[in-house]
Amino acid sequence: MSIRTMATNTNEQFDKAISSCKNTFLKKTEDYGTSWRVYRTISIADQVYIKAKRIRTIQEKKMQKIGDDIRSEFEGILNYNVIGLIQLQINNDDLEQLPAAEVQVYYDDIIKNAKLLMQDKNHDYGEAWREMSQESFTDLILAKILRIKQIIANQGKTIASEGIDANFYDMLNYAVFALIMIEEGKH
């Protein structure tokens, strides 16, 4: 498969993975409104941590006792990262409800940026993620959560590192990669 064909395939797979996540996100917005506006950055990080930790536990024990499968947990991780990025953009403590149409605009803008980031990194890394394990994506997400928690502990200041938003974008893309690999039957 040529590099151009692989990139086209990745773009299509990215869009398909996002479509399912976005559909769930918008349906839940209709059900619950934007109740997630109450979350502070640490709470969003903890929600992603809980989901990644559950995936890791299932991976290690090779069994689960409740219904949500690993795919749905990666979808949840993706959507919580979108919430985190929306909250960083809004950057206020007002807990106003956002109209569903406005939420969709935020969602689409974040996904557009995430896809551009994915394309740039795929160019430079040669889609190395395709040779990684699902376990590695889980571990990378857990490490990014620890980084976010440390940045929060440092009052948001970094010396030589990317900020919280970059970590949310990376975790979003790791979740997409995991979903693509699940769809391909690799995990």
Residue pairs with C-beta under 8 A, 6 or more apart in sequence:
1 9
3 126
6 127
7 119
7 122
7 127
10 118
10 122
10 127
10 180
11 115
11 119
13 180
13 183
14 115
14 118
14 176
14 180
15 115
16 183
17 78
17 176
17 179
17 180
17 183
18 78
18 111
18 115
18 176
20 75
20 179
21 75
21 78
21 79
21 179
22 107
22 111
24 75
24 79
25 79
25 82
25 103
25 107
26 100
26 103
26 104
26 107
29 100
29 103
30 100
33 97
34 97
34 98
34 103
36 83
36 87
37 87
37 90
37 94
37 95
37 96
37 97
37 98
38 95
39 47
39 83
39 87
40 87
41 84
41 87
41 88
41 148
41 152
41 164
42 149
42 152
44 80
44 81
44 83
44 84
44 87
45 84
45 145
45 148
45 149
45 152
47 76
47 80
48 77
48 80
48 81
48 84
48 141
48 145
48 171
49 142
49 145
51 73
51 74
51 76
51 77
51 80
52 73
52 77
52 138
52 141
52 142
52 145
53 142
54 73
55 70
55 73
55 74
55 138
56 135
56 138
56 139
56 142
58 64
58 70
59 70
59 134
59 135
59 138
68 76
70 134
70 182
70 187
71 179
71 182
74 137
74 175
74 178
74 179
74 182
75 175
75 179
77 141
77 171
77 172
77 175
78 172
78 175
78 176
78 179
81 168
81 169
81 171
81 172
81 175
82 106
82 107
82 110
82 111
82 172
84 164
84 168
85 110
85 165
85 168
85 169
85 172
86 103
86 106
86 107
86 110
88 164
88 165
88 168
89 106
98 106
110 172
113 169
114 169
114 172
114 173
114 176
117 169
117 173
118 173
118 176
121 173
122 129
129 137
129 177
130 181
132 177
133 187
134 178
134 181
134 182
134 186
134 187
137 174
137 175
137 177
137 178
138 178
140 170
140 171
140 174
141 171
141 174
141 175
144 167
144 170
144 171
144 174
145 171
147 161
147 167
148 164
148 167
148 168
151 157
151 158
151 161
151 163
151 164
151 167
152 164
156 163
156 164
178 187
181 187
